[in-house]
Amino acid sequence: MKIERVHSKSDQALFLEIARKLYADDPEWVCPLDKDINDIFSTEHNIAFKDGNAQRWILFDDKGEAIGRIAAFYNNLHQKSKNPKTGGIGFFECINNKEAAFLLFDTAVNWLKNEACEQIEAPINFGEKDKFWGLMVKGFKNPSYQENYNFSYYESLYTSYGFKLQTEQTTSEIKYESFNRERFEKLAARVFQNNQYEYAHFKMNQLEKFAADFIYIYNLAWANRPDFVPMTKERIETTLRSLKPIMMEEAIWFVYANKEPAGFYVNVIDINQIFKHLNGKLDWWGMLKFLWYKNFGNINRLRGIVFGVIPAYQNLGLETGLIMKFYQAILKKPQYKSAELAWIGDFNPKMHSLFKALGAETTKVHHTYSLLIKP
């Protein structure tokens, strides 16, 4: 076996093709968009390169066939709260062979060690935490957009190498027939009757206003997290514009307390129900298929991607109000049968309790691992 760095455009294409080859017979896999992966490793598109670096490798067997891939990266901007210096590994794909997997891990680890990293998180993204983060260890079906999906044997490859569990994150799904509607209607009624609280759904023609409100809420609600990185105007406006094709204004709700932004609940359509037909290609033909499936396909699931309330207004019922506003809006769109409640870490027991009370069922589990690099 031999391993080579990704340099040329043909290498970049092969890096993508390896996943298509490995998952060719897996009916659950949805090919990520080529553009999404390429942009992550583009110095023009990924601002993480301003304070960090990344490298990719491809593994070949003795016959010259590509059998695996891996990426390693670090972002100095995220080091303020981390000691020792931490790097990341992601976009790992490999045949079920420990020797091959360990060669890929060794290569990534040695590169990060040479970059003065002393700890590694894996598998993670070189950028936003809501994308390509964590190893799927339970569920293995209905992967959502930019959610890691992988073979079940990857867990053994990671843990055998020495990676230790750092965080467990769960995704739950709630169907309208299991939603504990009566209980939450009663709880929300008290909030709706309180004149100091006002609810409003997102409007694209007021993007700048809602972007500013999002930043205000996010930077207060997540400030106490040890890995917190402040949200910026550039970051959120770019994100909102990228989400425009899958946005439904009535599925994104904000709450205001005494006229000040206090919380949000952001949902989008499950775009992977469309992307599974595109094989990662969003060229002109892919765009035509995207528009057709969006308008005429059986898109029946929504995905909640972020939910937050600032500390001063937590546990006062605002969370319940956001959920009920979303529920009332979606009742008018009967094609949607369920909603995913995504990406809740084991460090957030309050949100887990809320989802259980709603009647949600855990459908997927992802693990993020850590590894200390020996000097």
C-alpha positions in Angstrom: 0.0 0.0 0.0 1.1 3.6 -0.6 -0.4 6.9 0.4 -0.2 10.1 -1.5 -1.1 13.8 -0.9 -3.9 15.4 -2.8 -2.3 18.0 -5.1 -3.9 18.1 -8.6 -7.5 18.5 -9.8 -7.5 14.8 -10.7 -6.5 14.0 -7.1 -9.3 16.2 -5.8 -11.8 14.3 -8.1 -10.4 10.9 -6.9 -10.8 12.0 -3.3 -14.5 12.4 -4.0 -14.8 9.3 -6.1 -13.6 7.0 -3.4 -16.8 7.5 -1.4 -18.9 6.8 -4.4 -17.0 3.6 -5.0 -17.2 2.4 -1.4 -20.9 3.1 -0.9 -22.0 2.0 -4.4 -24.1 -0.8 -2.9 -25.4 1.0 0.2 -29.0 2.1 -0.5 -29.0 4.5 2.5 -26.0 6.5 1.6 -26.6 9.9 0.1 -23.6 11.3 -1.8 -22.6 14.7 -0.4 -22.4 17.5 -3.0 -19.0 17.6 -4.6 -19.1 21.4 -4.3 -19.6 21.2 -0.5 -16.6 19.1 0.0 -14.4 21.0 -2.5 -15.3 24.3 -0.9 -14.2 23.1 2.6 -10.7 22.6 1.1 -10.7 25.8 -0.9 -8.7 28.7 0.4 -11.1 31.0 -1.5 -14.2 29.6 0.1 -13.3 28.5 3.6 -12.4 31.2 6.0 -10.8 28.6 8.3 -7.7 28.8 6.2 -7.1 32.4 7.4 -6.0 31.0 10.8 -5.2 27.4 9.9 -4.3 24.8 7.3 -5.5 21.5 5.9 -4.1 18.5 4.0 -5.6 15.5 2.3 -4.3 12.0 1.4 -5.4 9.1 -0.7 -4.5 5.5 0.0 -3.8 3.0 -2.8 -3.5 -0.8 -2.7 -0.7 -2.8 -4.4 -2.7 -2.8 -7.6 -2.9 1.0 -7.6 -6.6 1.1 -6.7 -7.8 3.8 -4.4 -9.0 2.2 -1.2 -9.2 5.1 1.4 -8.8 8.7 2.1 -8.4 11.1 5.0 -8.0 14.8 5.8 -6.2 16.6 8.7 -6.5 20.3 9.7 -6.1 22.8 12.4 -7.6 26.2 13.1 -5.7 28.6 15.4 -8.9 30.7 15.9 -10.4 27.8 17.8 -7.4 27.3 20.1 -8.2 30.0 22.6 -10.2 27.7 24.8 -8.1 24.6 24.1 -5.0 23.4 25.9 -3.1 21.5 24.5 -3.3 22.7 20.9 -5.9 20.6 19.0 -6.1 19.5 15.4 -8.8 17.6 13.6 -9.2 14.6 11.4 -12.2 14.1 9.0 -13.5 12.9 5.7 -12.1 9.5 6.5 -13.3 6.7 4.2 -11.7 3.2 4.0 -12.2 -0.4 3.2 -12.7 -2.7 6.1 -9.0 -3.3 6.7 -7.3 -2.3 10.0 -3.8 -2.0 8.4 -5.2 0.4 5.7 -7.1 2.5 8.2 -4.2 2.7 10.6 -1.9 3.9 7.8 -4.3 6.7 7.0 -4.6 7.6 10.7 -0.8 7.5 11.2 -0.3 9.9 8.2 -2.8 12.4 9.5 -1.6 12.2 13.1 2.1 12.7 12.1 1.2 15.7 10.0 -0.7 17.3 12.9 2.2 16.4 15.2 4.5 18.3 12.9 2.2 21.3 13.1 2.6 21.3 16.9 -0.8 19.8 17.7 -0.9 17.7 20.9 -4.5 16.5 20.7 -6.8 15.5 17.9 -10.6 15.5 17.6 -12.2 13.2 15.1 -14.1 12.9 12.9 -14.8 16.6 12.5 -15.1 19.3 9.9 -12.6 22.0 8.9 -15.1 24.7 9.8 -18.6 24.8 11.1 -19.7 22.3 13.7 -23.1 21.8 12.2 -21.5 20.1 9.2 -19.7 16.7 8.7 -19.2 16.3 12.5 -19.0 13.1 14.4 -19.0 9.4 13.6 -22.4 7.7 13.1 -22.6 4.8 15.5 -26.4 4.2 15.6 -29.2 4.7 13.1 -27.5 4.2 9.8 -30.5 5.4 7.8 -32.0 8.7 6.4 -28.7 10.7 6.6 -29.5 14.4 6.6 -27.8 17.1 4.5 -24.1 17.5 5.6 -24.5 14.9 8.3 -21.8 12.3 8.5 -22.9 8.8 7.4 -20.5 5.9 7.5 -20.1 2.2 7.7 -20.7 0.6 11.1 -17.2 -0.9 11.2 -15.6 2.6 11.3 -16.3 2.7 15.1 -14.0 -0.3 15.7 -11.3 1.2 13.5 -11.3 4.5 15.5 -11.4 2.9 18.9 -8.8 0.2 18.1 -6.4 2.9 17.0 -6.8 4.6 20.4 -9.4 7.3 19.9 -11.5 7.9 23.1 -15.1 9.0 23.3 -15.3 12.8 23.9 -18.9 13.7 23.1 -22.1 11.9 22.2 -24.6 13.7 20.0 -28.1 12.5 19.2 -30.7 13.2 16.6 -34.3 12.7 17.4 -37.4 12.6 15.2 -40.9 13.5 16.1 -44.0 12.6 14.1 -47.1 14.6 14.4 -49.2 11.7 15.8 -46.7 11.3 18.7 -46.4 15.0 19.5 -47.6 15.7 23.0 -49.7 18.5 21.7 -52.2 19.1 24.5 -49.6 19.5 27.2 -47.5 21.9 25.2 -50.5 24.0 24.1 -51.3 24.6 27.7 -47.7 25.5 28.6 -47.4 27.8 25.6 -50.7 29.6 26.2 -49.2 31.3 29.3 -46.3 32.6 27.2 -48.5 33.8 24.4 -50.7 35.7 26.8 -47.7 37.6 28.2 -47.4 40.9 26.5 -43.7 41.2 27.0 -43.1 38.3 24.6 -43.5 38.5 20.8 -43.0 35.7 18.2 -42.2 36.3 14.5 -41.1 33.9 11.7 -38.2 34.6 9.5 -38.6 36.7 6.3 -36.0 36.6 3.5 -36.7 40.2 2.6 -35.6 41.2 6.1 -32.5 39.0 6.1 -30.2 41.6 7.6 -32.5 42.2 10.5 -32.9 38.5 11.3 -29.2 37.9 10.8 -28.4 40.6 13.4 -31.0 39.1 15.8 -29.5 35.6 15.3 -26.0 36.9 16.1 -27.2 38.6 19.3 -29.0 35.5 20.5 -26.3 33.0 19.5 -23.4 35.0 21.1 -25.3 35.1 24.4 -26.7 31.6 24.4 -23.4 29.8 23.6 -21.0 32.2 25.3 -20.3 29.8 28.2 -19.4 26.8 26.0 -15.6 26.1 26.3 -15.3 25.9 22.5 -17.3 29.0 21.8 -16.4 31.1 18.8 -18.5 34.3 18.3 -20.9 34.4 15.4 -20.1 37.2 12.9 -22.3 39.1 10.4 -20.3 37.6 7.5 -20.7 34.1 8.7 -24.5 34.2 9.4 -25.4 36.0 6.2 -23.4 33.6 4.1 -25.1 30.7 5.9 -28.6 32.1 5.5 -28.0 32.7 1.8 -26.7 29.2 1.3 -29.8 27.9 3.0 -32.2 29.9 0.9 -33.1 27.0 -1.5 -34.2 24.8 1.4 -35.7 27.6 3.6 -39.4 27.8 4.5 -40.0 31.1 6.2 -42.7 29.8 8.5 -40.4 27.0 9.8 -37.9 29.5 11.3 -39.1 31.3 14.4 -37.7 34.0 16.7 -39.0 35.2 20.1 -38.5 38.7 21.5 -38.6 39.7 25.1 -39.4 43.4 25.8 -38.5 44.1 22.1 -35.1 42.5 22.4 -34.1 39.2 20.6 -34.4 36.3 23.1 -34.5 33.0 21.2 -34.7 31.2 17.8 -35.7 27.8 16.4 -34.4 27.2 12.8 -35.8 24.4 10.6 -35.2 23.6 7.0 -36.6 21.0 4.6 -34.7 17.6 4.5 -32.9 18.4 1.3 -31.2 15.0 1.3 -34.5 13.6 0.1 -33.7 15.5 -3.1 -29.9 15.1 -3.1 -30.1 11.3 -3.1 -31.1 11.6 -6.7 -28.1 13.8 -7.8 -25.1 11.6 -6.9 -23.3 14.7 -5.6 -23.5 16.6 -8.9 -25.2 20.0 -8.9 -24.4 20.9 -12.5 -27.1 22.2 -14.9 -28.7 18.7 -15.1 -28.5 18.4 -11.3 -30.2 21.8 -10.9 -33.1 20.7 -13.1 -33.5 17.5 -11.1 -33.3 19.5 -7.8 -36.1 21.9 -8.9 -38.2 19.0 -10.1 -37.9 17.0 -6.9 -38.3 20.0 -4.7 -41.6 20.9 -6.4 -42.9 17.4 -7.2 -41.0 14.9 -5.2 -42.1 13.4 -1.9 -40.3 15.7 0.5 -42.0 14.9 3.8 -39.5 15.7 6.5 -38.1 18.9 8.1 -34.9 19.2 10.1 -34.3 21.5 13.1 -30.7 22.6 12.8 -30.3 25.1 15.7 -32.4 26.0 18.8 -31.3 28.6 21.4 -32.6 30.9 24.1 -30.4 33.5 25.9 -29.7 32.6 29.6 -31.8 35.4 31.0 -34.9 33.9 29.5 -34.3 30.2 29.7 -36.8 28.0 31.6 -39.5 30.6 31.3 -41.5 28.8 28.6 -40.1 30.6 25.6 -38.7 27.3 24.3 -42.2 25.8 24.4 -43.6 28.9 22.5 -41.1 28.5 19.7 -42.0 24.8 19.3 -45.7 25.5 19.2 -45.3 28.4 16.7 -43.4 26.0 14.4 -46.0 23.2 15.0 -48.9 25.5 14.2 -47.3 26.7 11.0 -46.5 23.2 9.7 -50.0 22.0 10.4 -50.9 24.1 7.3 -48.5 22.1 5.2 -49.7 18.5 5.5 -47.1 17.1 3.1 -44.6 17.2 6.0 -45.0 14.2 8.3 -42.2 14.5 10.7 -39.4 16.8 11.9 -35.8 15.9 13.0 -34.5 17.5 16.1 -30.8 17.5 15.4 -27.5 17.4 17.1 -28.0 17.5 20.9 -24.9 16.8 22.9 -24.7 14.7 26.0 -23.7 18.0 27.8 -27.2 19.3 27.3 -29.6 17.3 29.5 -32.3 20.0 29.6 -32.8 19.7 25.8 -32.8 16.0 26.0 -35.6 16.2 28.6 -37.5 18.6 26.5 -37.4 16.3 23.4 -38.5 13.4 25.5 -41.4 15.4 26.8 -42.3 16.3 23.2 -42.7 12.6 22.3 -39.5 12.5 20.1 -37.6 9.3 19.5 -33.9 9.1 19.2 -33.1 7.9 15.7 -29.3 8.6 15.2 -26.2 8.8 17.4 -22.9 10.3 16.5 -19.6 10.1 18.5 -16.8 12.6 18.5 -13.5 11.2 19.6 -10.2 12.6 21.0 -6.7 11.4 20.9 -3.6 12.7 22.7 -0.5 12.7 20.5 2.5 11.2 22.1 5.6 13.4 22.0 
